[in-house]
Amino acid sequence: MHHFIDRRANPKGKSLGNRQRFLRRARENIKERVDQSVRGKSIQGGGGVPDEGEKVTIPTRGLKEPRFFHSSKGGLRRHVLPGNKEFVVGDTIKRPQGGAGQGGRKASEDGEGEDEFSFTLTQEEYLEILFEGLELPDLVEKATVETETIGTRRAGLTTAGTPNNLNLVRTMRNSLGRRIALQRPTTKSQRDLEEQIAELEALDERTPPQEEFLETLRKKLEGVLRKRKVVGYIDPLDLRYDTFVPEKIRNSRAVVFCLMDVSGSMQEREKDLAKRFFLLLHLFLERCYEHTELVFVRHTHHAQEVDEETFFYARETGGTIVSTALEKMKEIIDERYPPDEWNIYGAQASDGENFGNDSVRCKNLLLNDLLPVSQFYAYVEIVDEAAEMLLNNPEAGEDLWQNYREVKAQAQHFEMQRVSQPGHIYPIFREFFLPKVKGAQYAGS
Amino acid sequence: MQAAETAREPLFDGPEWTFELMEKARDAIEEIALEDLGLDVYPNQIEIISAEQMLDAYSCVGLPLMYQHWSFGKHFARDEALYRTGRQGLAYEIVINSNPCISYNMEENTMAMQTLVMAHAAFGHNHFFKNNYLFQQWTDAAGIHDYLAFAKNYIAACEERYGPMAVEEVLDAAHALQSQGVFRYGRPPKPTNEELVAMQKVREGYEGSQSVLDIWTDTTLGRDKLQLVEDADYSARRKLMNLPQENILYFLEKHSPVLEPWQCEILRIVRMLAQYLYPQKQTKVMNEGCATFVHYYIINKLHEQGQITQGAYMEMLHSHTNVVMQPEYDDPRYSGINPYALGFAMMQDIRRICQDPTDEDREWFPDFAGNPDWRGVLRDAWANYRDESFIQQFLSPNLIRKFKLFTLTNDAELPNLVVSQIHNRAGYKAIRRDLAKQYDLAYLEPDIQVTDADLRGDRELKLTHTVRDGIHLDEEDQDEVLKHLRRLWGYDVSLDAVEATTEN
């Protein structure tokens, strides 16, 4: 009649549906907080979203579960309390500040009295809200676009090899050990004997005990010299050589170039969208590579490499010449990021304006210099939400857009997208990060 | 400790539990529970669950099956955050008032804790559920699983058909009125025959959302009475609509002019569950006291018989002591009177009064002081009282002294709080009365009744809040609830506060 049941193996996440309903309910509030946290977040530091999730605190309004209950103020109440020590009937106690008496009605049933509600969003939920309902695929599975280079790897020590691979430390350690073990006389003991002998020999006259002593010393020295000869300072036995074996090395370093137009037309909203774009790219890549670096290049009519803080928040005035940024990127690649060691990713955000006929120059720079060494290059043009015409018609657009369209026609690993809200950002990556190996042929020199 | 009466082998040795050991322990506990204490329990179904499943159960008010609603997700998120940051531990068990009686034990428990928990939940709580009059009268232990399954499926089907948002709106509103969704005094009207048949169908596994949704037709819900109601004058109306009505959800379900049948059914589900849980709210002290008394008696007995080792016994006592600790009012840990502490102490005290009464006890409890059958006295108390009446009846001067209870009067008219009673001869009765009142839900929860609804006139729903001791409703929440209420009623809703005429 009684029995035991082991429920531990039951499927988890029984309350998943409740959680989804809760997140939907709190969506507005959560979104506000997530937006805030993105603004305050550095792309570099910790790389966006921690794996264990993001803690958010939201105001309880909208999540309130109102009930009829007695106010905590006013009226006549009696509370029975334990632990009376010195009170007698009639004692008075100052009313505690805040009004609510102890006991009686629970002032905050279900923690409701609090104004704020904290909980942890998982990384998926965080991203889902950050990018407004884009269906994030399993980031991990997609796309390690990696190059391979042939390199060599240390493979321990051998007793034979070429002198240039001689491992001095190991060799000398062996030598020292052997010398100690075989009691090889030191140079100092030899020198001491020689000195004593020379001292005695220098005397004009020697007493018989001195003669005898000199004789022993000479014999001793002879023995020392013989032993030093037999037990060599370095013996072929001591020699150790480093060995190297050739190996295919997965190139697991990536650098992301964030290029952004910071001229006056890029406002808070534009920069915020751009930030999400860079954040997402970085996030993808962080999952793929052991080591990722970020380079921030901002440009007006000239380009500068800056730190993240300056990149997003400092103001700059001037015209707009996009090619300066591309040139800067090329320059930095040449200086610091040899393409056979680094996977290079480019991400460019702009509002689409460019000076005169500079766009053709951009096209050529991309096609001739940058795309051949890059794994992927993405361009977003941030437009007004009202500019539906542009959003719906990829054929329309300014000079820069038109030239980039030509680039796209020629290079598979170039993506471009018009963006007016966060949800638009994701599709740029979708195509590219589908599980197929791609782009690797462009790497290497 | 006395020498073992019948020296037996220890049931287990070491912290690891296994199902075999638990069965052995359960049999030993059962022997004491049934033959010595004379408990009467539902068959037990003991389920082992993980911490995450325990959190799941927490968020759904401890029920094994529950429909889906965002508020449960919210509670889960909060409990999880508290648990993960170590600010809140998890219960060792959760037990459900059902037949068979299901108790969930945490897998993390040691064998000693599993033994303690079985004695506590599978026998202590179980006996209380089966025998207390409130549970017997108001809950259907055998049917609750089927009902929960029905509720879950029904609401899922509604979400499918009418959209999750529409269902959520009704559920939000119904939850807001949950505490006003119980019958406190009057018996609920008996279900009609059609309803009984429909319920029967559900129980027999009448599946398929289509048919589940169509079970509750207008006739089964008494909708044809509506016409009648509309023509009636005030007094006749009151009679027809069962006014005044304390169960607001019931009233809306039967009389709301705007609710669809499926919406009425959702209200019904919410109020049925509120009613099912209502006895538990009224018996926190007794329920926990009973379970704690039972586990304490059983582990001591097992120890006397040599069935548990010294180490396991120490572990159990350690846990027991934590559970029954009552911090004093000025202790930073103080957060009200601990129901485990009060219940356990009162039941131990009843046993003492039976076995070893003082003159004072004989004066205060002539009925049972010195009664050799303390087990019978306790079983009778467990069966026939709720917290309020139990305290009123059984709290002894001895315990009032032991807890050093005092009454603090907080009168908003006066500048300061006044100590009105302390643990002396003059204060015992008053403290007992005050404490009992502190557990009287009818006093703690606002008394709000539907007093009128003229369906032919302006259709305004009139509610009356009877104000006692000058304590009004919290205004912010009140307005929110009224908004929900308006949604369910469809027309204006007014809430009047009326001072109670008589003090009792």
Contacts between the chains, C-beta under 8 A, distances in Angstrom:
chain1	res1	chain2	res2	distance
A	1	B	43	4.4
A	2	B	26	6.4
A	2	B	30	7.6
A	2	B	43	5.9
A	2	B	44	4.5
A	2	B	45	7.4
A	2	B	46	7.4
A	2	B	122	8.0
A	3	B	44	7.7
A	3	B	45	6.0
A	3	B	46	7.5
A	4	B	19	5.5
A	4	B	22	6.3
A	4	B	23	6.9
A	4	B	45	7.9
A	4	B	46	5.0
A	4	B	47	7.4
A	4	B	48	7.1
A	5	B	45	6.5
A	5	B	46	7.2
A	5	B	47	4.5
A	5	B	48	7.3
A	6	B	19	7.4
A	6	B	47	7.6
A	6	B	48	5.1
A	7	B	47	4.7
A	7	B	48	6.1
A	7	B	49	4.8
A	7	B	53	6.4
A	7	B	104	7.5
A	8	B	48	5.9
A	8	B	49	6.3
A	8	B	50	4.9
A	8	B	53	7.3
A	8	B	107	5.7
A	10	B	49	8.0
A	10	B	53	6.9
A	12	B	52	6.0
A	12	B	53	7.8
A	14	B	53	7.2
A	14	B	56	4.7
A	15	B	55	7.8
A	15	B	56	4.9
A	15	B	59	5.6
A	15	B	60	7.2
A	15	B	72	6.4
A	15	B	73	6.4
A	15	B	76	4.9
A	17	B	68	4.3
A	17	B	73	7.9
A	18	B	59	6.7
A	18	B	60	7.9
A	18	B	68	5.4
A	18	B	69	6.5
A	18	B	70	6.6
A	18	B	72	4.1
A	18	B	73	3.5
A	18	B	76	6.2
A	19	B	73	4.2
A	19	B	76	6.5
A	19	B	77	7.0
A	20	B	73	7.2
A	21	B	68	6.2
A	21	B	69	6.5
A	21	B	70	3.9
A	21	B	73	5.6
A	21	B	164	7.1
A	21	B	168	7.1
A	22	B	70	4.2
A	22	B	71	7.6
A	22	B	72	7.8
A	22	B	73	3.0
A	22	B	74	4.9
A	22	B	76	7.8
A	22	B	77	6.5
A	23	B	73	7.3
A	24	B	70	7.2
A	25	B	70	4.3
A	25	B	74	8.0
A	25	B	168	7.7
A	26	B	70	7.9
A	26	B	74	7.8
A	63	B	74	6.0
A	64	B	477	7.8
A	64	B	480	6.6
A	65	B	71	5.5
A	65	B	172	7.8
A	65	B	175	6.0
A	65	B	176	6.9
A	66	B	176	5.2
A	66	B	476	7.9
A	66	B	477	4.3
A	66	B	478	8.0
A	66	B	480	3.4
A	66	B	481	4.9
A	66	B	484	7.2
A	67	B	176	6.2
A	67	B	178	7.3
A	67	B	179	6.0
A	67	B	477	6.0
A	67	B	481	6.5
A	68	B	177	7.8
A	68	B	179	6.6
A	68	B	180	6.4
A	68	B	445	7.9
A	68	B	446	5.1
A	68	B	448	5.9
A	68	B	465	7.9
A	68	B	473	5.8
A	68	B	477	7.0
A	68	B	478	6.3
A	68	B	481	5.4
A	69	B	179	7.9
A	69	B	445	7.5
A	69	B	446	6.6
A	69	B	473	7.0
A	69	B	474	5.5
A	69	B	477	6.4
A	70	B	444	7.7
A	70	B	446	5.9
A	70	B	471	4.9
A	70	B	472	7.3
A	70	B	473	6.5
A	70	B	474	6.8
A	71	B	471	6.8
A	71	B	472	5.2
A	71	B	473	6.2
A	71	B	474	4.4
A	71	B	475	7.0
A	72	B	474	7.3
A	73	B	412	7.2
A	74	B	412	4.6
A	74	B	470	6.1
A	74	B	471	6.6
A	74	B	472	6.4
A	75	B	412	5.8
A	75	B	469	5.0
A	75	B	470	3.7
A	75	B	471	3.5
A	75	B	472	7.2
A	76	B	409	7.3
A	76	B	410	7.3
A	76	B	411	4.8
A	76	B	412	7.1
A	76	B	413	7.8
A	76	B	469	4.3
A	76	B	470	5.8
A	76	B	471	7.6
A	77	B	409	7.4
A	77	B	410	4.6
A	77	B	411	7.9
A	77	B	469	6.8
A	77	B	471	7.0
A	78	B	407	5.3
A	78	B	408	7.1
A	78	B	409	5.3
A	78	B	410	7.4
A	78	B	420	6.9
A	78	B	434	4.7
A	78	B	437	7.3
A	78	B	438	7.9
A	79	B	407	7.0
A	79	B	408	4.9
A	79	B	410	6.8
A	79	B	434	8.0
A	79	B	438	7.3
A	80	B	337	7.4
A	80	B	405	5.5
A	80	B	406	7.2
A	80	B	407	5.4
A	80	B	408	7.9
A	80	B	431	6.0
A	80	B	434	5.0
A	80	B	435	4.3
A	80	B	438	5.9
A	81	B	329	4.0
A	81	B	337	8.0
A	81	B	405	7.0
A	81	B	406	6.0
A	81	B	407	7.9
A	81	B	408	6.0
A	82	B	326	5.7
A	82	B	327	8.0
A	82	B	328	5.6
A	82	B	329	6.0
A	82	B	337	6.3
A	82	B	403	4.5
A	82	B	404	6.1
A	82	B	405	5.8
A	83	B	327	7.7
A	83	B	328	2.4
A	83	B	329	4.9
A	83	B	330	6.5
A	83	B	331	7.2
A	83	B	334	7.9
A	83	B	403	7.5
A	83	B	404	5.3
A	84	B	329	7.9
A	84	B	404	4.3
A	84	B	405	7.0
A	84	B	406	4.1
A	84	B	422	5.6
A	84	B	423	6.4
A	85	B	328	7.9
A	85	B	330	7.9
A	85	B	404	7.3
A	87	B	406	5.8
A	87	B	419	4.5
A	87	B	422	5.9
A	88	B	419	7.1
A	88	B	422	6.3
A	89	B	419	6.1
A	89	B	420	6.6
A	89	B	421	6.5
A	89	B	422	5.8
A	89	B	426	7.6
A	89	B	427	7.2
A	90	B	418	7.0
A	90	B	419	6.7
A	91	B	418	7.3
A	91	B	419	4.3
A	92	B	416	3.9
A	92	B	417	6.6
A	92	B	418	5.4
A	92	B	419	7.5
A	93	B	408	7.1
A	93	B	416	6.2
A	93	B	417	4.5
A	93	B	418	7.7
A	93	B	419	7.1
A	94	B	416	6.0
A	94	B	417	7.5
A	95	B	410	7.5
A	95	B	415	7.3
A	95	B	416	6.2
A	95	B	417	5.7
A	101	B	408	7.7
A	101	B	410	4.8
A	101	B	417	7.6
A	102	B	329	7.0
A	102	B	334	7.6
A	102	B	336	7.4
A	103	B	336	5.5
A	103	B	337	7.5
A	103	B	438	6.8
A	104	B	438	7.3
A	105	B	444	6.3
A	110	B	75	7.1
A	111	B	78	6.3
A	117	B	74	7.4
A	117	B	77	8.0
A	117	B	78	7.0
A	118	B	81	6.0
A	119	B	77	3.7
A	119	B	78	6.5
A	119	B	80	7.2
A	119	B	81	5.0
A	120	B	77	7.6
A	120	B	80	7.6
A	120	B	81	6.3
A	120	B	84	7.6
